[in-house]
């Protein structure tokens, strides 16, 4: 996942800072999980530290996080109302 825009959106929605690995792709992640699964690598956290190099750091935007949180709250309210009428 290399798109700076997408990574910023994910960080803002979750309200979490993050590290972007130099080799951030699905195949690499799958290989780490497989290595842990078959016992070649001990723990997932250790495997990630051992196998990945941080390329950059993503810092979430607190203002955007608040906007996303407010929108999600409104979505849940609307969904509850819609669910009542659905029954």
C-alpha positions in Angstrom: 0.0 0.0 0.0 2.0 2.9 -1.2 -0.5 5.7 -2.0 0.2 8.6 0.3 -3.3 9.8 0.0 -4.9 6.5 0.9 -2.5 5.9 3.8 -3.3 9.4 5.2 -7.0 8.7 4.9 -6.6 5.4 6.8 -4.5 7.0 9.5 -7.0 9.9 9.8 -10.1 7.5 10.0 -8.4 5.3 12.6 -6.9 8.2 14.6 -3.5 6.5 14.6 0.0 7.3 13.4 1.7 4.6 11.4 4.9 3.4 9.8 5.1 2.5 6.1 7.3 -0.3 5.3 9.6 -0.1 2.3 8.2 -3.5 1.2 4.5 -2.9 1.9 2.5 -5.2 -0.3 0.2 -8.1 0.2 2.7 -10.8 -0.9 5.2 -9.6 1.6 2.7 -9.5 4.4 1.5 -13.0 3.4 5.0 -14.4 3.5 5.5 -13.0 7.0 2.3 -14.6 8.2 3.3 -17.9 6.6 6.7 -17.8 8.3 5.1 -17.3 11.7 2.5 -20.0 10.9 5.0 -22.7 10.1 7.3 -21.6 12.9 10.2 -20.2 10.9 9.6 -16.9 12.6 8.7 -16.8 16.3 6.1 -14.0 16.9 4.4 -11.7 14.4 5.7 -8.6 16.1 9.3 -9.9 16.0 8.9 -11.0 12.4 7.7 -7.6 11.3 10.6 -5.9 13.1 13.1 -8.3 11.6 11.7 -8.3 8.0 10.6 -4.7 7.3 12.3 -1.4 7.0 10.4 1.8 7.7 10.3 3.9 4.6 8.3 6.8 6.1 6.0 7.8 9.0 2.4 8.8 8.6 1.0 11.1 11.2 -2.8 11.3 11.4 -4.6 14.7 11.2 -6.6 15.3 14.4 -9.0 17.7 12.6 -9.7 15.1 9.9 -10.1 12.4 12.5 -12.8 14.4 14.3 -14.6 15.0 11.0 -14.5 11.3 10.2 -15.7 10.4 13.7 -18.6 12.9 13.5 -19.6 11.5 10.1 -19.5 7.9 11.4 -21.6 8.9 14.4 -24.2 10.4 12.0 -24.1 7.3 9.8 -24.8 5.0 12.8 -27.8 7.2 13.8 -29.2 7.1 10.3 -28.7 3.4 10.1 -30.5 2.8 13.4 -33.5 4.8 12.1 -33.5 3.0 8.8 -33.3 -0.4 10.6 -36.5 0.5 12.6 -38.4 1.1 9.4 -37.0 -2.0 7.7 -38.7 -4.3 10.3 
